[in-house]
Amino acid sequence: MSSNTVTDRSTSISIAYLAPLLCAAALSIGAVVWLANTESWFEASLLALGAALGLVLYHAAFGFTTAWRALIIDGRGKGLRAQMLMLAVAVCLFFPALAAGDLFGNDVNGFVRPLGWSIIIGAFVFGIGMQLGNGCASGNLYHAGGGQLRALPCIIGFTLGALWASKDYEWWTTLPQFAPYSFIEQFGVIQAIVINLAVFAVIAWFTVVIEKRRHGSLEKDALHSSLPLYRQLISGPWPFIWGAIALAILNFITLAMIGRPWAVAVAYPLWGAKVAAWLEVDLELDFWTYWMQPGRESALIEPLTTDAGTLMNVGIIIGALMAAALAGKLTIQWRMPWQHWIAAIIGGLMLGYGATIAFGCNIGAYFGGIASGSLHGWLWLVAAFIGSIIGTWIRPVFKLSNTATTQRCN
């Protein structure tokens, strides 16, 4: 092979890598600057924070759907252990701040919700939906940003399901329920942290026992020795432990900035309402109990460029786009069997409906609830995991593979 051929090939590879990277960088920077000029630097910083979350989610391939399916089907618990580490770091950061009610001079409040059938049924439905939709609330956003347009039907279904649930919200809240239970209020900060860390350790130990009995050893998540540390940090892939710690810290930054934990599903009903208004469909939302909650009625009037949930969700897509470009893996993927499209839409509807009646998704209810010291986060986890078991049984009906891939989580 001549030197000219090698040079030409190198040039073409460089162009193939640099072009998507430059486009992604221009879009990311342009979006932040435009938002800063349109609204303020606070809204721009929320978009940037969402982008940081999207980059971490993509580089660590950190999610919940495949992590749970890997344990259910293949007995591999690396993904769930990473979630326990993420929660352990989060409670150590969150509990003292929430007990004080103040963080860097800003009032902060956690997600502490009632315990009732709306959480049990909603999380159960969400668990089934995440397996049919092949992604959770955060997973589908970063998949879309990484070029997997196959996530779009699930996102559309999520939006429709969430709007539908906001209409039924009043009925679900009238069902019997117990008062909210806060570990922080019941035990104090130190004891609450110790109790939660003990539970995380037990769950991690349980996955270790299952994995060793099934495979004889644990699946490793080591650094790629062939890549320098700075290269792996920039272009990935990241070990799960990096993703777990980074997501906990970024959620803590979210708490400091907007006074509440990270939430993804909360934006979807608003998107549905905005689309209905744009299509001039009169749903009389002012009479729905869901939209009478503090802040939600005003959100219907204000532009989406001021909504924290929307900005962070869009940021996740942008961050994943940037991460995929940095990794040289930015390609558009949209082809899949028609059965998968149906499963994605149905799964999305279940995700949206379930998350809305259960006070949140895997981020707002599970991650945010447990990080807030609320028992409802644990109730959500149990119900959603059972739903995921059912979802894995249903997947073959839609020609979805039930082979658990344990290399990365979606």
HELIX and SHEET records of a PDB file:
HELIX    1   1 SER A    3  THR A   38  1                                  36    
HELIX    2   2 TRP A   41  HIS A   59  1                                  19    
HELIX    3   3 THR A   65  ARG A   69  1                                   5    
HELIX    4   4 ALA A   70  ASP A   74  3                                   5    
HELIX    5   5 LYS A   78  ALA A  100  1                                  23    
HELIX    6   6 TRP A  117  LEU A  132  1                                  16    
HELIX    7   7 ALA A  137  GLY A  145  1                                   9    
HELIX    8   8 LEU A  149  ALA A  151  5                                   3    
HELIX    9   9 LEU A  152  THR A  173  1                                  22    
HELIX   10  10 PHE A  183  PHE A  187  1                                   5    
HELIX   11  11 VAL A  189  HIS A  215  1                                  27    
HELIX   12  12 LEU A  229  SER A  235  1                                   7    
HELIX   13  13 PHE A  240  ILE A  258  1                                  19    
HELIX   14  14 ALA A  267  TRP A  278  1                                  12    
HELIX   15  15 LEU A  285  PHE A  287  5                                   3    
HELIX   16  16 THR A  289  MET A  292  5                                   4    
HELIX   17  17 ARG A  296  ILE A  301  1                                   6    
HELIX   18  18 LEU A  304  THR A  306  5                                   3    
HELIX   19  19 ALA A  308  LEU A  326  1                                  19    
HELIX   20  20 TRP A  338  ILE A  357  1                                  20    
HELIX   21  21 ASN A  362  PHE A  367  3                                   6    
HELIX   22  22 GLY A  368  ALA A  371  1                                   4    
HELIX   23  23 LEU A  375  ILE A  394  1                                  20    
HELIX   24  24 ARG A  395  PHE A  398  5                                   4    
SHEET    1   A 2 ASP A 102  LEU A 103  0                                        
SHEET    2   A 2 ASN A 106  ASP A 107 -1                                        
SHEET    1   B 2 LEU A 115  GLY A 116  0                                        
SHEET    2   B 2 GLN A 177  PHE A 178 -1                                        
END                                                                             
